[in-house]
Amino acid sequence: MHKANLEPICEAKFYKHSYGFRPQRSTKDAIARFNFLVNMNKLHYVIDIDIQGFFDNVNHSKLLKQLWTLGVRDKNLLKIISKMLKCEVLNIGIPNKGTPQGGILSPLLSNIVLNELD
């Protein structure tokens, strides 16, 4: 299964007003939503979260369970993702947590982990 096949399964389950690293969504969309909520619903609080070291601290087994819960039931794909998460990092070794930064799946994997927060 390719990222192009994995993404629609997960996207269908994500909160529609989550804007980070998602197709057809941008900072402008997030600002428009913010303006709507402030002006139309008289909401006045904003929470901006920047999770320091997020990519370095993702729990592998929880991420794989979250994938399963979202509907990714292809065991071979889950094995591939698990192996990808455990690929050796030059001068560091084999990670027991975290996702590869800059990897093609990293933005999608981060949205899967953060979906519960949304």
Secondary structure, DSSP 8 states (H G I E B T S, - for coil): --HHHHHHHHHTTS-TT--TT-TT--HHHHHHHHHHHHHHS----------TTGGGS--HHHHHHHHHHHT---HHHHHHHHHHHT--BTTTB--SS---TT-TTHHHHHHHHHTTT-
